Amino acid sequence: MPELTARAAPPLAHHFVDMRQQTEAARLGMWLFLASEVLLFTGLFTAYSIYRYLYAGVFEEASRKGVELWAGTTNTFVLITSSLTVALAIHFARLGRGKLAAALLGVSLLLGCAFLGIKAIEYANHFHEGQLPGKFYTFAEVQGPGASMFFTLYFIMTGLHGLHVIAGMTVLAVMAVRAWREEFGPEHYAPIEIAGLYWHLVDLIWIFLYPLLYLI
């Protein structure tokens, strides 16, 4: 294993006693933020559950005829793989192998781009078929009360998730640059760890969206 290079100690904010306290405060802050994100999607899942109960048959038909199972399944494997590469990046950052950590984050970014690309293909098909929210819904194969509501919820939930993917990719890109500069090591790796927590949440949300929208 290569010797760890000397790194400048991260700055200690004046209101913390030591670096350990500062790091734990950062972790706690991220967990609280993640909890607020969970509450946001919980509200959407609750709304989905209500309308799914009211329009069970139409929701099933809209899912079967309106969404591409191959796309959702592929994106599920893409995001799960990206979580693995992020976890490995954190591991090697802790060992002081910044270049390898940066490369693994680069793979995660490529997988994120693949996810968004597949989603863009799906969206293009929805627009072409008229599978749109509200009054813009014109898909002839699935009609009846609740058909447009399925796609309203579909676009809200997947669109919001897509924004989270973009935000997560931005954070991972910043961490990749910092890792390449050898800024992380055994004594300082909290930023990349916290970024990884956010990315894992993005993946976890999709694991819930996948069966709700594609497997019903």
N, CA, C and O of each residue as an XYZ file, in Angstrom:
864
protein
N       0.852     -1.191      0.000
C       0.000      0.000      0.000
C       0.886      1.238      0.000
O       1.833      1.300      0.784
N       0.611      2.240     -0.861
C       1.457      3.416     -0.915
C       1.377      4.198      0.377
O       0.353      4.194      1.061
N       2.483      4.877      0.709
C       2.498      5.677      1.909
C       1.552      6.858      1.767
O       1.412      7.446      0.694
N       0.915      7.185      2.867
C      -0.009      8.300      2.855
C       0.773      9.590      2.806
O       1.738      9.769      3.549
N       0.360     10.487      1.935
C       1.018     11.778      1.845
C       0.493     12.688      2.928
O      -0.625     12.522      3.414
N       1.320     13.661      3.303
C       0.923     14.599      4.349
C      -0.186     15.500      3.838
O      -0.130     15.994      2.711
N      -1.180     15.707      4.660
C      -2.317     16.533      4.271
C      -2.520     17.613      5.302
O      -2.295     17.406      6.494
N      -2.946     18.763      4.835
C      -3.254     19.844      5.761
C      -4.506     19.482      6.550
O      -5.474     18.957      5.999
N      -4.471     19.768      7.837
C      -5.635     19.469      8.675
C      -6.804     20.342      8.257
O      -6.610     21.524      7.972
N      -8.015     19.794      8.211
C      -9.188     20.594      7.849
C      -9.417     21.690      8.883
O      -9.091     21.504     10.056
N      -9.967     22.818      8.475
C     -10.175     23.924      9.420
C     -11.196     23.565     10.497
O     -12.207     22.922     10.218
N     -10.921     23.981     11.712
C     -11.824     23.756     12.837
C     -12.612     25.030     13.100
O     -12.033     26.079     13.382
N     -13.951     24.935     13.005
C     -14.798     26.094     13.285
C     -14.684     26.492     14.751
O     -14.466     25.648     15.620
N     -14.834     27.786     15.016
C     -14.554     28.301     16.358
C     -15.518     27.768     17.415
O     -15.173     27.732     18.596
N     -16.734     27.347     17.007
C     -17.715     26.919     17.981
C     -17.648     25.428     18.295
O     -18.522     24.909     18.988
N     -16.623     24.726     17.796
C     -16.430     23.315     18.116
C     -15.176     23.148     18.963
O     -14.207     23.896     18.830
N     -15.219     22.142     19.843
C     -14.084     21.886     20.733
C     -12.929     21.241     19.968
O     -11.773     21.632     20.127
N     -13.255     20.254     19.141
C     -12.221     19.569     18.375
C     -12.809     19.055     17.069
O     -14.002     19.217     16.813
N     -11.960     18.428     16.234
C     -12.417     17.955     14.927
C     -13.438     16.839     15.043
O     -14.341     16.733     14.213
N     -13.302     16.005     16.068
C     -14.267     14.925     16.228
C     -15.664     15.481     16.440
O     -16.625     14.997     15.842
N     -15.782     16.493     17.286
C     -17.093     17.096     17.536
C     -17.638     17.748     16.269
O     -18.835     17.658     15.995
N     -16.785     18.393     15.505
C     -17.216     19.031     14.262
C     -17.702     17.993     13.252
O     -18.706     18.202     12.570
N     -16.984     16.874     13.163
C     -17.371     15.822     12.226
C     -18.706     15.194     12.611
O     -19.558     14.963     11.753
N     -18.885     14.918     13.905
C     -20.137     14.322     14.358
C     -21.310     15.280     14.147
O     -22.415     14.845     13.822
N     -21.076     16.583     14.331
C     -22.128     17.569     14.084
C     -22.517     17.582     12.608
O     -23.695     17.708     12.272
N     -21.521     17.449     11.727
C     -21.801     17.416     10.291
C     -22.618     16.184      9.923
O     -23.558     16.263      9.132
N     -22.251     15.046     10.505
C     -23.012     13.820     10.240
C     -24.452     13.949     10.736
O     -25.395     13.563     10.045
N     -24.606     14.498     11.940
C     -25.954     14.671     12.491
C     -26.779     15.601     11.613
O     -27.956     15.347     11.358
N     -26.154     16.677     11.155
C     -26.863     17.599     10.282
C     -27.336     16.936      9.003
O     -28.449     17.196      8.544
N     -26.499     16.075      8.416
C     -26.899     15.372      7.197
C     -28.031     14.397      7.475
O     -28.957     14.288      6.671
N     -27.976     13.680      8.606
C     -29.057     12.744      8.925
C     -30.381     13.481      9.117
O     -31.432     12.985      8.711
N     -30.333     14.664      9.736
C     -31.561     15.453      9.895
C     -32.084     15.912      8.536
O     -33.290     15.903      8.291
N     -31.174     16.311      7.662
C     -31.584     16.711      6.316
C     -32.197     15.533      5.563
O     -33.214     15.686      4.887
N     -31.581     14.365      5.679
C     -32.126     13.173      5.019
C     -33.503     12.825      5.568
O     -34.379     12.377      4.828
N     -33.693     13.033      6.873
C     -35.011     12.772      7.464
C     -36.064     13.684      6.847
O     -37.188     13.246      6.599
N     -35.717     14.949      6.594
C     -36.671     15.868      5.967
C     -36.981     15.439      4.532
O     -38.108     15.603      4.065
N     -35.985     14.888      3.833
C     -36.220     14.391      2.482
C     -37.148     13.172      2.511
O     -38.016     13.022      1.650
N     -36.960     12.324      3.487
C     -37.838     11.154      3.631
C     -39.274     11.603      3.874
O     -40.207     11.025      3.315
N     -39.457     12.628      4.702
C     -40.806     13.141      4.962
C     -41.439     13.676      3.678
O     -42.632     13.483      3.443
N     -40.642     14.347      2.853
C     -41.159     14.875      1.587
C     -41.704     13.754      0.715
O     -42.829     13.841      0.223
N     -40.927     12.718      0.524
C     -41.370     11.621     -0.332
C     -42.445     10.776      0.344
O     -43.262     10.156     -0.336
N     -42.451     10.745      1.669
C     -43.515     10.021      2.363
C     -44.873     10.637      2.050
O     -45.858      9.918      1.880
N     -44.929     11.972      1.972
C     -46.180     12.630      1.587
C     -46.630     12.217      0.201
O     -47.817     11.988     -0.028
N     -45.677     12.120     -0.735
C     -46.024     11.697     -2.097
C     -46.455     10.235     -2.126
O     -47.391      9.873     -2.838
N     -45.776      9.401     -1.356
C     -46.160      7.986     -1.298
C     -47.557      7.822     -0.695
O     -48.321      6.945     -1.099
N     -47.874      8.670      0.269
C     -49.204      8.613      0.880
C     -50.283      8.992     -0.131
O     -51.317      8.331     -0.235
N     -50.020     10.077     -0.880
C     -50.970     10.486     -1.920
C     -51.137      9.385     -2.958
O     -52.250      9.099     -3.400
N     -50.027      8.773     -3.343
C     -50.093      7.675     -4.309
C     -50.949      6.529     -3.761
O     -51.781      5.971     -4.477
N     -50.741      6.186     -2.495
C     -51.480      5.067     -1.898
C     -52.985      5.333     -1.886
O     -53.783      4.426     -2.122
N     -53.365      6.575     -1.611
C     -54.789      6.928     -1.576
C     -55.415      6.761     -2.959
O     -56.459      6.127     -3.107
N     -54.767      7.334     -3.963
C     -55.321      7.253     -5.324
C     -55.208      5.827     -5.881
O     -56.041      5.399     -6.680
N     -54.196      5.117     -5.463
C     -54.078      3.712     -5.879
C     -55.245      2.896     -5.325
O     -55.753      1.998     -5.997
N     -55.664      3.207     -4.110
C     -56.808      2.519     -3.512
C     -58.101      2.899     -4.226
O     -58.956      2.046     -4.459
N     -58.246      4.186     -4.577
C     -59.477      4.656     -5.208
C     -59.614      4.174     -6.653
O     -60.720      3.896     -7.118
N     -58.488      4.078     -7.357
C     -58.518      3.718     -8.784
C     -57.578      2.540     -9.039
O     -56.691      2.620     -9.889
N     -57.772      1.466     -8.312
C     -56.842      0.332     -8.372
C     -56.718     -0.234     -9.782
O     -55.606     -0.419    -10.278
N     -57.844     -0.510    -10.429
C     -57.810     -1.121    -11.755
C     -57.158     -0.238    -12.794
O     -56.356     -0.707    -13.602
N     -57.498      1.045    -12.779
C     -56.940      1.978    -13.768
C     -55.440      2.159    -13.547
O     -54.676      2.227    -14.510
N     -55.017      2.237    -12.292
C     -53.586      2.388    -12.003
C     -52.804      1.179    -12.513
O     -51.717      1.326    -13.070
N     -53.361     -0.011    -12.319
C     -52.687     -1.220    -12.799
C     -52.577     -1.212    -14.326
O     -51.536     -1.559    -14.883
N     -53.646     -0.818    -14.984
C     -53.632     -0.786    -16.449
C     -52.686      0.283    -16.962
O     -51.972      0.063    -17.941
N     -52.673      1.443    -16.310
C     -51.782      2.524    -16.730
C     -50.324      2.117    -16.563
O     -49.485      2.447    -17.401
N     -50.022      1.404    -15.488
C     -48.652      0.933    -15.278
C     -48.265     -0.096    -16.326
O     -47.153     -0.072    -16.854
N     -49.188     -0.998    -16.621
C     -48.892     -2.083    -17.564
C     -48.709     -1.569    -18.986
O     -47.832     -2.037    -19.712
N     -49.533     -0.610    -19.381
C     -49.501     -0.139    -20.767
C     -48.754      1.175    -20.948
O     -48.444      1.563    -22.074
N     -48.466      1.861    -19.850
C     -47.909      3.207    -19.995
C     -46.453      3.371    -19.636
O     -45.829      4.336    -20.076
N     -45.880      2.465    -18.852
C     -44.474      2.603    -18.476
C     -43.684      1.421    -19.018
O     -44.226      0.339    -19.244
N     -42.395      1.652    -19.220
C     -41.512      0.632    -19.788
C     -40.810     -0.118    -18.664
O     -39.969      0.445    -17.964
N     -41.158     -1.385    -18.495
C     -40.570     -2.171    -17.424
C     -39.062     -2.318    -17.591
O     -38.318     -2.294    -16.611
N     -38.612     -2.470    -18.840
C     -37.174     -2.633    -19.083
C     -36.403     -1.413    -18.597
O     -35.298     -1.535    -18.068
N     -36.998     -0.230    -18.784
C     -36.315      1.007    -18.393
C     -36.205      1.107    -16.876
O     -35.143      1.425    -16.342
N     -37.309      0.834    -16.189
C     -37.274      0.894    -14.739
C     -36.340     -0.132    -14.137
O     -35.621      0.161    -13.182
N     -36.345     -1.347    -14.698
C     -35.468     -2.403    -14.187
C     -34.000     -2.063    -14.434
O     -33.159     -2.226    -13.550
N     -33.704     -1.595    -15.629
C     -32.323     -1.214    -15.943
C     -31.839     -0.095    -15.034
O     -30.718     -0.139    -14.528
N     -32.681      0.899    -14.831
C     -32.288      2.009    -13.967
C     -32.102      1.565    -12.520
O     -31.275      2.129    -11.803
N     -32.855      0.569    -12.087
C     -32.666      0.048    -10.735
C     -31.276     -0.559    -10.580
O     -30.585     -0.285     -9.598
N     -30.862     -1.379    -11.541
C     -29.519     -1.955    -11.490
C     -28.448     -0.881    -11.617
O     -27.398     -0.974    -10.982
N     -28.705      0.133    -12.429
C     -27.738      1.226    -12.595
C     -27.499      1.940    -11.275
O     -26.352      2.181    -10.897
N     -28.578      2.284    -10.567
C     -28.432      3.018     -9.317
C     -27.831      2.147     -8.217
O     -27.021      2.630     -7.425
N     -28.212      0.877     -8.155
C     -27.619     -0.008     -7.147
C     -26.116     -0.128     -7.364
O     -25.342     -0.100     -6.408
N     -25.706     -0.261     -8.621
C     -24.278     -0.325     -8.931
C     -23.572      0.965     -8.555
O     -22.447      0.941     -8.057
N     -24.234      2.094     -8.795
C     -23.620      3.378     -8.452
C     -23.439      3.520     -6.944
O     -22.474      4.137     -6.494
N     -24.351      2.959     -6.163
C     -24.186      2.981     -4.711
C     -22.964      2.168     -4.293
O     -22.250      2.542     -3.363
N     -22.729      1.053     -4.985
C     -21.548      0.237     -4.693
C     -20.269      1.018     -4.981
O     -19.346      1.013     -4.167
N     -20.206      1.682     -6.117
C     -18.992      2.420     -6.463
C     -18.771      3.606     -5.529
O     -17.629      3.950     -5.225
N     -19.849      4.231     -5.072
C     -19.701      5.318     -4.096
C     -19.163      4.771     -2.776
O     -18.274      5.372     -2.172
N     -19.698      3.632     -2.324
C     -19.219      3.034     -1.077
C     -17.738      2.661     -1.181
O     -16.981      2.859     -0.230
N     -17.324      2.123     -2.328
C     -15.921      1.797     -2.527
C     -15.054      3.053     -2.557
O     -13.926      3.051     -2.064
N     -15.589      4.124     -3.140
C     -14.847      5.387     -3.171
C     -14.592      5.907     -1.762
O     -13.498      6.384     -1.458
N     -15.595      5.816     -0.911
C     -15.427      6.242      0.486
C     -14.372      5.378      1.172
O     -13.536      5.886      1.919
N     -14.413      4.089      0.918
C     -13.447      3.168      1.529
C     -12.014      3.548      1.143
O     -11.141      3.632      2.007
N     -11.773      3.774     -0.143
C     -10.412      4.075     -0.580
C      -9.990      5.497     -0.197
O      -8.804      5.764     -0.006
N     -10.963      6.407     -0.085
C     -10.625      7.743      0.405
C     -10.114      7.673      1.835
O      -9.178      8.385      2.198
N     -10.721      6.821      2.646
C     -10.269      6.646      4.036
C      -8.861      6.064      4.095
O      -8.117      6.321      5.041
N      -8.501      5.289      3.092
C      -7.161      4.702      3.049
C      -6.129      5.653      2.463
O      -4.943      5.328      2.402
N      -6.580      6.829      2.032
C      -5.659      7.779      1.446
C      -5.383      7.550     -0.027
O      -4.455      8.145     -0.575
N      -6.154      6.713     -0.675
C      -5.966      6.443     -2.108
C      -6.941      7.309     -2.906
O      -7.925      6.828     -3.468
N      -6.631      8.586     -2.929
C      -7.533      9.574     -3.502
C      -7.799      9.396     -4.982
O      -8.930      9.569     -5.434
N      -6.768      9.052     -5.744
C      -6.950      8.904     -7.191
C      -7.943      7.783     -7.502
O      -8.805      7.930     -8.369
N      -7.814      6.668     -6.793
C      -8.739      5.553     -7.008
C     -10.147      5.935     -6.569
O     -11.124      5.589     -7.234
N     -10.252      6.649     -5.448
C     -11.565      7.107     -4.988
C     -12.203      8.029     -6.024
O     -13.400      7.931     -6.295
N     -11.406      8.918     -6.598
C     -11.925      9.832     -7.614
C     -12.402      9.067     -8.844
O     -13.435      9.399     -9.426
N     -11.643      8.036     -9.240
C     -12.034      7.233    -10.403
C     -13.364      6.523    -10.148
O     -14.216      6.463    -11.034
N     -13.540      5.992     -8.954
C     -14.794      5.316     -8.625
C     -15.963      6.291     -8.596
O     -17.069      5.950     -9.016
N     -15.725      7.497     -8.105
C     -16.782      8.512     -8.156
C     -17.095      8.888     -9.599
O     -18.241      9.190     -9.932
N     -16.072      8.871    -10.455
C     -16.315      9.123    -11.878
C     -17.217      8.066    -12.488
O     -18.087      8.379    -13.301
N     -17.010      6.797    -12.092
C     -17.901      5.727    -12.555
C     -19.323      5.971    -12.060
O     -20.286      5.766    -12.799
N     -19.452      6.406    -10.815
C     -20.782      6.708    -10.270
C     -21.460      7.815    -11.069
O     -22.664      7.759    -11.319
N     -20.688      8.816    -11.465
C     -21.252      9.910    -12.257
C     -21.706      9.416    -13.632
O     -22.750      9.835    -14.132
N     -20.931      8.536    -14.230
C     -21.338      7.968    -15.521
C     -22.623      7.165    -15.386
O     -23.493      7.221    -16.256
N     -22.739      6.419    -14.294
C     -23.962      5.659    -14.057
C     -25.144      6.595    -13.819
O     -26.260      6.311    -14.256
N     -24.902      7.710    -13.127
C     -25.957      8.700    -12.943
C     -26.415      9.278    -14.274
O     -27.609      9.480    -14.492
N     -25.462      9.542    -15.164
C     -25.815     10.032    -16.504
C     -26.622      8.993    -17.269
O     -27.566      9.336    -17.981
N     -26.251      7.714    -17.122
C     -27.003      6.643    -17.783
C     -28.431      6.601    -17.265
O     -29.373      6.430    -18.039
N     -28.593      6.758    -15.947
C     -29.932      6.767    -15.362
C     -30.768      7.897    -15.960
O     -31.904      7.674    -16.378
N     -30.213      9.102    -16.001
C     -30.952     10.243    -16.537
C     -31.232     10.079    -18.029
O     -32.280     10.502    -18.515
N     -30.293      9.464    -18.757
C     -30.516      9.241    -20.184
C     -31.679      8.302    -20.444
O     -32.509      8.558    -21.317
N     -31.742      7.201    -19.678
C     -32.856      6.265    -19.825
C     -34.166      6.948    -19.446
O     -35.189      6.750    -20.102
N     -34.128      7.750    -18.388
C     -35.346      8.461    -17.968
C     -35.791      9.435    -19.046
O     -36.990      9.598    -19.273
N     -34.847     10.084    -19.714
C     -35.192     11.013    -20.788
C     -35.876     10.277    -21.946
O     -36.815     10.797    -22.549
N     -35.399      9.061    -22.251
C     -36.041      8.263    -23.298
C     -37.475      7.932    -22.894
O     -38.390      8.011    -23.713
N     -37.664      7.563    -21.633
C     -39.012      7.286    -21.134
C     -39.907      8.512    -21.274
O     -41.026      8.418    -21.778
N     -39.414      9.652    -20.829
C     -40.210     10.872    -20.894
C     -40.592     11.213    -22.336
O     -41.719     11.629    -22.605
N     -39.653     11.036    -23.250
C     -39.939     11.312    -24.662
C     -41.067     10.415    -25.159
O     -41.945     10.870    -25.892
N     -41.049      9.148    -24.767
C     -42.119      8.227    -25.170
C     -43.462      8.638    -24.569
O     -44.496      8.566    -25.234
N     -43.440      9.068    -23.308
C     -44.684      9.511    -22.666
C     -45.283     10.705    -23.394
O     -46.492     10.759    -23.620
N     -44.443     11.652    -23.756
C     -44.937     12.832    -24.475
C     -45.481     12.436    -25.842
O     -46.501     12.964    -26.286
N     -44.807     11.516    -26.503
C     -45.248     11.086    -27.827
C     -46.593     10.369    -27.764
O     -47.425     10.538    -28.655
N     -46.815      9.569    -26.717
C     -48.043      8.792    -26.584
C     -49.182      9.571    -25.933
O     -50.312      9.086    -25.876
N     -48.893     10.769    -25.444
C     -49.925     11.551    -24.767
C     -50.175     11.104    -23.342
O     -51.244     11.358    -22.786
N     -49.194     10.438    -22.743
C     -49.307      9.970    -21.355
C     -48.813     11.092    -20.431
O     -47.715     11.037    -19.877
N     -49.659     12.095    -20.292
C     -49.270     13.325    -19.613
C     -50.220     13.624    -18.457
O     -51.305     13.047    -18.389
N     -49.830     14.512    -17.551
C     -50.683     14.814    -16.393
C     -51.924     15.614    -16.768
O     -51.938     16.352    -17.753
N     -52.953     15.450    -15.965
C     -54.133     16.305    -16.006
C     -54.809     16.401    -17.358
O     -55.041     15.398    -18.033
N     -55.123     17.637    -17.741
C     -55.868     17.880    -18.976
C     -55.066     17.573    -20.234
O     -55.631     17.523    -21.326
N     -53.772     17.369    -20.101
C     -52.929     17.071    -21.257
C     -52.895     15.585    -21.589
O     -52.240     15.169    -22.544
N     -53.607     14.785    -20.790
C     -53.618     13.339    -20.994
C     -54.474     12.990    -22.201
O     -55.654     13.339    -22.243
N     -53.888     12.294    -23.199
C     -54.613     11.912    -24.420
C     -54.364     10.457    -24.813
O     -54.630     10.073    -25.952
N     -53.861      9.649    -23.892
C     -53.526      8.262    -24.195
C     -54.804      7.446    -24.320
O     -55.529      7.262    -23.342
N     -55.080      6.953    -25.541
C     -56.367      6.314    -25.825
C     -56.495      4.920    -25.228
O     -57.609      4.463    -24.972
N     -55.380      4.235    -25.000
C     -55.457      2.833    -24.566
C     -55.877      2.681    -23.106
O     -56.362      1.620    -22.711
N     -55.700      3.702    -22.321
C     -56.113      3.658    -20.915
C     -56.955      4.888    -20.632
O     -56.446      6.009    -20.629
N     -58.236      4.681    -20.397
C     -59.151      5.777    -20.124
C     -59.870      5.515    -18.803
O     -59.724      4.454    -18.198
N     -60.634      6.490    -18.380
C     -61.391      6.341    -17.150
C     -60.817      7.169    -16.030
O     -59.688      7.653    -16.120
N     -61.596      7.336    -14.963
C     -61.133      8.119    -13.808
C     -59.844      7.534    -13.230
O     -59.734      6.324    -13.031
N     -58.899      8.382    -12.972
C     -57.644      7.947    -12.377
C     -56.510      7.751    -13.346
O     -55.357      7.646    -12.925
N     -56.796      7.697    -14.639
C     -55.727      7.467    -15.620
C     -54.744      8.630    -15.651
O     -53.531      8.432    -15.582
N     -55.277      9.843    -15.756
C     -54.390     11.005    -15.782
C     -53.712     11.216    -14.429
O     -52.594     11.728    -14.367
N     -54.394     10.818    -13.331
C     -53.802     10.983    -12.003
C     -52.567     10.093    -11.836
O     -51.602     10.490    -11.183
N     -52.594      8.895    -12.421
C     -51.428      8.026    -12.344
C     -50.209      8.727    -12.927
O     -49.133      8.723    -12.329
N     -50.389      9.332    -14.103
C     -49.250      9.979    -14.743
C     -48.899     11.312    -14.092
O     -47.755     11.759    -14.174
N     -49.867     11.944    -13.451
C     -49.542     13.135    -12.665
C     -48.593     12.776    -11.530
O     -47.570     13.432    -11.332
N     -48.938     11.735    -10.793
C     -48.072     11.290     -9.707
C     -46.752     10.743    -10.240
O     -45.701     10.941     -9.631
N     -46.808     10.064    -11.361
C     -45.597      9.516    -11.977
C     -44.596     10.625    -12.279
O     -43.418     10.520    -11.938
N     -45.074     11.685    -12.920
C     -44.160     12.763    -13.293
C     -43.681     13.548    -12.075
O     -42.527     13.974    -12.031
N     -44.544     13.741    -11.098
C     -44.120     14.466     -9.892
C     -43.041     13.681     -9.156
O     -42.006     14.238     -8.791
N     -43.279     12.396     -8.939
C     -42.338     11.600     -8.146
C     -41.036     11.335     -8.894
O     -39.956     11.485     -8.322
N     -41.122     10.945    -10.161
C     -39.891     10.671    -10.898
C     -39.155     11.959    -11.240
O     -37.925     11.978    -11.282
N     -39.902     13.045    -11.486
C     -39.253     14.322    -11.760
C     -38.506     14.849    -10.555
O     -37.373     15.315    -10.671
N     -39.145     14.774     -9.389
C     -38.487     15.218     -8.160
C     -37.280     14.340     -7.853
O     -36.237     14.833     -7.425
N     -37.427     13.048     -8.071
C     -36.293     12.146     -7.864
C     -35.161     12.480     -8.835
O     -33.989     12.449     -8.459
N     -35.507     12.798    -10.078
C     -34.485     13.164    -11.048
C     -33.703     14.403    -10.624
O     -32.491     14.472    -10.826
N     -34.393     15.384    -10.035
C     -33.702     16.566     -9.523
C     -32.735     16.186     -8.405
O     -31.646     16.751     -8.299
N     -33.136     15.231     -7.575
C     -32.248     14.765     -6.517
C     -31.033     14.039     -7.101
O     -29.929     14.149     -6.568
N     -31.234     13.305     -8.183
C     -30.104     12.644     -8.842
C     -29.114     13.692     -9.347
O     -27.905     13.540     -9.169
N     -29.620     14.750     -9.974
C     -28.739     15.810    -10.484
C     -27.988     16.487     -9.344
O     -26.791     16.750     -9.453
N     -28.698     16.772     -8.242
C     -28.040     17.380     -7.086
C     -26.966     16.453     -6.530
O     -25.866     16.900     -6.204
N     -27.282     15.162     -6.421
C     -26.309     14.198     -5.915
C     -25.097     14.085     -6.820
O     -23.972     13.975     -6.331
N     -25.303     14.110     -8.137
C     -24.183     14.052     -9.073
C     -23.291     15.278     -8.938
O     -22.070     15.175     -9.048
N     -23.895     16.438     -8.700
C     -23.106     17.654     -8.510
C     -22.201     17.533     -7.289
O     -21.024     17.893     -7.333
N     -22.767     17.021     -6.204
C     -21.980     16.841     -4.976
C     -20.880     15.811     -5.189
O     -19.749     16.015     -4.748
N     -21.196     14.715     -5.856
C     -20.187     13.686     -6.107
C     -19.059     14.208     -6.993
O     -17.900     13.829     -6.826
N     -19.409     15.085     -7.941
C     -18.379     15.662     -8.809
C     -17.406     16.511     -7.995
O     -16.196     16.458     -8.213
N     -17.933     17.287     -7.065
C     -17.069     18.095     -6.193
C     -16.175     17.189     -5.349
O     -14.985     17.461     -5.188
N     -16.752     16.109     -4.809
C     -15.962     15.177     -4.005
C     -14.895     14.486     -4.843
O     -13.800     14.216     -4.348
N     -15.200     14.196     -6.110
C     -14.216     13.555     -6.989
C     -13.011     14.464     -7.200
O     -11.870     14.004     -7.187
N     -13.268     15.745     -7.394
C     -12.165     16.695     -7.569
C     -11.318     16.764     -6.304
O     -10.090     16.758     -6.377
N     -11.959     16.827     -5.162
C     -11.237     16.901     -3.894
C     -10.444     15.613     -3.630
O      -9.319     15.651     -3.132
N     -11.056     14.476     -3.976
C     -10.344     13.211     -3.800
C      -9.118     13.148     -4.712
O      -8.057     12.680     -4.301
N      -9.267     13.615     -5.938
C      -8.138     13.615     -6.881
C      -6.994     14.484     -6.356
O      -5.825     14.202     -6.620
N      -7.327     15.524     -5.625
C      -6.319     16.397     -5.028
C      -5.758     15.848     -3.723
O      -4.993     16.522     -3.034
N      -6.142     14.628     -3.390
C      -5.658     13.949     -2.185
C      -6.017     14.714     -0.902
O      -5.190     14.845      0.000
N      -7.245     15.210     -0.831
C      -7.664     15.958      0.350
C      -8.221     15.071      1.463
O      -8.447     15.544      2.577
N      -8.441     13.799      1.171
C      -9.042     12.908      2.160
C      -8.040     11.866      2.627
O      -7.110     11.511      1.903
N      -8.242     11.385      3.841
C      -7.377     10.364      4.403
C      -7.991      9.807      5.675
O      -9.145     10.105      5.983
N      -7.241      9.002      6.419
C      -7.791      8.388      7.639
C      -8.303      9.384      8.661
O      -9.228      9.077      9.413
N      -7.715     10.576      8.702
C      -8.110     11.575      9.690
C      -9.190     12.525      9.183
O      -9.782     13.270      9.963
N      -9.443     12.499      7.891
C     -10.408     13.461      7.339
C     -11.060     12.880      6.092
O     -10.493     12.928      5.000
N     -12.251     12.336      6.269
C     -13.007     11.803      5.132
C     -14.502     12.066      5.279
O     -15.300     11.562      4.490
N     -14.887     12.855      6.289
C     -16.309     13.100      6.552
C     -17.053     13.695      5.352
O     -18.178     13.271      5.089
N     -16.478     14.664      4.604
C     -17.241     15.232      3.480
C     -17.663     14.196      2.442
O     -18.806     14.209      1.986
N     -16.758     13.304      2.065
C     -17.117     12.309      1.057
C     -18.077     11.277      1.631
O     -18.922     10.743      0.912
N     -17.949     10.995      2.920
C     -18.890     10.077      3.571
C     -20.298     10.664      3.593
O     -21.273      9.959      3.333
N     -20.400     11.946      3.902
C     -21.704     12.612      3.959
C     -22.322     12.697      2.562
O     -23.528     12.512      2.398
N     -21.488     12.976      1.563
C     -21.987     12.978      0.186
C     -22.510     11.603     -0.200
O     -23.519     11.488     -0.896
N     -21.822     10.560      0.253
C     -22.272      9.203     -0.029
C     -23.612      8.894      0.609
O     -24.434      8.194      0.018
N     -23.843      9.411      1.813
C     -25.141      9.205      2.467
C     -26.273      9.767      1.607
O     -27.319      9.136      1.455
N     -26.055     10.954      1.051
C     -27.093     11.558      0.210
C     -27.356     10.696     -1.025
O     -28.505     10.476     -1.407
N     -26.283     10.213     -1.638
C     -26.465      9.387     -2.841
C     -27.192      8.088     -2.523
O     -28.016      7.624     -3.312
N     -26.891      7.506     -1.380
C     -27.589      6.273     -0.992
C     -29.079      6.542     -0.775
O     -29.913      5.691     -1.085
N     -29.417      7.722     -0.244
C     -30.834      8.062     -0.081
C     -31.517      8.156     -1.439
O     -32.633      7.664     -1.605
N     -30.862      8.780     -2.408
C     -31.408      8.881     -3.763
C     -31.704      7.490     -4.317
O     -32.750      7.259     -4.923
N     -30.774      6.574     -4.102
C     -30.978      5.203     -4.575
C     -32.118      4.524     -3.836
O     -32.919      3.809     -4.438
N     -32.189      4.749     -2.539
C     -33.234      4.113     -1.731
C     -34.626      4.581     -2.158
O     -35.560      3.782     -2.223
N     -34.759      5.861     -2.443
C     -36.047      6.380     -2.893
C     -36.471      5.697     -4.189
O     -37.641      5.354     -4.361
N     -35.522      5.501     -5.098
C     -35.861      4.836     -6.357
C     -36.304      3.389     -6.122
O     -37.186      2.887     -6.819
N     -35.698      2.731     -5.153
C     -36.081      1.351     -4.860
C     -37.545      1.280     -4.422
O     -38.200      0.257     -4.619
N     -38.061      2.363     -3.828
C     -39.488      2.420     -3.501
C     -40.317      2.804     -4.726
O     -41.412      2.278     -4.926
N     -39.802      3.711     -5.537
C     -40.564      4.155     -6.718
C     -40.707      3.028     -7.749
O     -41.737      2.913     -8.412
N     -39.690      2.220     -7.871
C     -39.689      1.168     -8.893
C     -40.884      0.216     -8.766
O     -41.600      0.036     -9.751
N     -41.133     -0.398     -7.615
C     -42.305     -1.296     -7.545
C     -43.631     -0.543     -7.608
O     -44.603     -1.062     -8.156
N     -43.690      0.684     -7.050
C     -44.946      1.422     -7.068
C     -45.397      1.772     -8.472
O     -46.587      1.718     -8.782
N     -44.449      2.129     -9.318
C     -44.790      2.619    -10.647
C     -44.662      1.568    -11.751
O     -45.380      1.617    -12.750
N     -43.742      0.615    -11.563
C     -43.454     -0.309    -12.657
C     -43.970     -1.732    -12.422
O     -44.158     -2.477    -13.384
N     -44.200     -2.120    -11.182
C     -44.510     -3.521    -10.895
C     -45.929     -3.745    -10.399
O     -46.267     -4.870    -10.030
N     -46.790     -2.695    -10.375
C     -48.115     -2.875     -9.814
C     -49.018     -3.638    -10.759
O     -50.182     -3.880    -10.440
